[in-house]
């Protein structure tokens, strides 16, 4: 199997861990620094993270129930 030479470094598991951690404990948003949605490689992770940032800016609670909808 040959990998594309222009494929950027990424880790789907790391992205999933970041999102899961933020869902479980919203206080980690303060510890993430300046992670932008575009820093994530997987598009659906970008969408989820962007939505979480928008919810947080509105003061909405981010939890597994709300995020799963």
C-alpha positions as CSV (number, residue, x, y, z in Angstrom):
1,X,0.0,0.0,0.0
2,X,1.5,3.3,-1.0
3,X,0.7,6.4,1.0
4,X,0.2,9.8,-0.7
5,X,3.3,11.9,-0.3
6,X,1.3,15.1,0.2
7,X,-0.9,13.7,3.0
8,X,-0.5,16.0,6.0
9,X,0.3,14.5,9.4
10,X,-2.8,13.8,11.4
11,X,-4.2,11.5,14.0
12,X,-8.0,10.7,14.0
13,X,-7.6,9.2,17.4
14,X,-6.1,12.4,18.8
15,X,-8.9,14.5,17.3
16,X,-11.5,12.2,18.8
17,X,-9.8,12.3,22.2
18,X,-9.8,16.1,22.1
19,X,-13.5,16.3,21.3
20,X,-14.4,13.7,23.9
21,X,-12.4,15.4,26.6
22,X,-14.1,18.7,25.8
23,X,-17.5,17.1,26.0
24,X,-16.7,15.4,29.3
25,X,-15.1,18.5,30.9
26,X,-15.8,21.9,29.3
27,X,-13.1,23.5,31.5
28,X,-10.5,22.0,29.1
29,X,-11.5,24.7,26.6
30,X,-9.5,27.1,28.7
31,X,-6.4,24.8,28.5
32,X,-6.5,24.1,24.7
33,X,-4.9,27.3,23.7
34,X,-5.7,28.5,20.3
35,X,-6.9,25.4,18.4
36,X,-8.9,26.4,15.4
37,X,-11.4,24.0,13.7
38,X,-9.2,24.1,10.6
39,X,-6.3,22.6,12.7
40,X,-8.3,19.3,12.7
41,X,-7.8,17.1,9.6
42,X,-11.1,15.2,9.6
43,X,-13.9,17.5,8.3
44,X,-16.6,16.0,10.6
45,X,-14.3,16.8,13.5
46,X,-13.9,20.4,12.3
47,X,-17.7,20.7,12.2
48,X,-18.2,19.2,15.6
49,X,-15.4,21.4,17.1
50,X,-16.7,24.5,15.4
51,X,-20.2,23.8,16.7
52,X,-18.9,23.3,20.2
53,X,-17.0,26.6,20.1
54,X,-20.2,28.4,18.9
55,X,-22.2,26.8,21.7
56,X,-19.6,27.8,24.2
57,X,-19.6,31.4,23.0
58,X,-23.4,31.5,23.5
59,X,-23.0,30.1,27.0
60,X,-24.7,26.8,26.1
61,X,-23.9,23.6,28.1
62,X,-21.9,21.1,26.0
63,X,-22.5,17.6,27.2
64,X,-22.8,14.1,25.6
65,X,-26.6,14.4,25.3
66,X,-26.6,17.8,23.5
67,X,-23.5,17.0,21.4
68,X,-25.0,13.7,20.2
69,X,-28.0,15.4,18.6
